[in-house]
Amino acid sequence: MGDFTVIKLVNARLRQLLFDGMTGEAGQYFNELDDIYVGSPRETAELQTKSLSVFLYQITEDPYLKNRPPVRGNGASRLSMPPMALRFHYMITPFLADPDANALDYHWWHYAEPGSYSGTLELQGQNTPELSFVIPVVTEPRTLHVVLAVTDHGEPRLTSYRRVVFTVLPSSLH
């Protein structure tokens, strides 16, 4: 895939993973997949609905994987180039509305214990509605859990928690 089709496919899969992670046993947070928008958070905010913005803000080459040698295909004499080694950087922004119009506090964190990824995950925007992080490079499939706690300033102060589970694949499996 030498065109932008791969970006469309990755965006669609990420939307589906987020939707699946925020429905089911954990409770129904979104009513339908269309509540998760792929686009700018500013555009999503204008909708003024309970929604989630998934914004691809940067694509970079992976310096560790870009110089891999060609691999042998099914035929022993046939070589094929390895896939492009790219990192997609997403900003995921929830848009929430408190029914009482109270102020909301946001706190995101990497919940490492239940996941199989034990490295450090650098979260940017931990105390804002907008979180971003770089998907880590792994050598085998790993899961990482990110939790959002939203607390309102009403009386009593109520906190709601949501967890998103990401499965990170090594670039050789993509």
Number of C-alpha atoms within 10 A of each C-alpha: 8 7 7 8 10 11 14 12 11 12 20 12 12 17 21 14 15 20 22 17 19 19 14 10 8 12 10 13 15 17 13 11 13 12 17 23 19 20 17 16 19 10 12 22 17 8 10 11 12 17 23 25 24 22 18 16 12 10 12 10 12 15 10 9 16 13 11 12 11 12 12 13 11 9 7 8 7 10 13 11 11 16 16 16 17 14 17 17 16 20 20 23 23 20 17 15 14 13 6 9 10 14 11 19 14 19 16 22 17 18 18 16 10 11 16 14 20 13 10 9 17 14 15 14 15 16 16 15 18 18 20 17 15 14 17 16 16 14 11 12 14 17 15 22 18 17 15 22 16 19 18 18 15 13 7 7 10 11 14 10 12 15 18 17 18 17 15 18 17 14 19 12 9 8
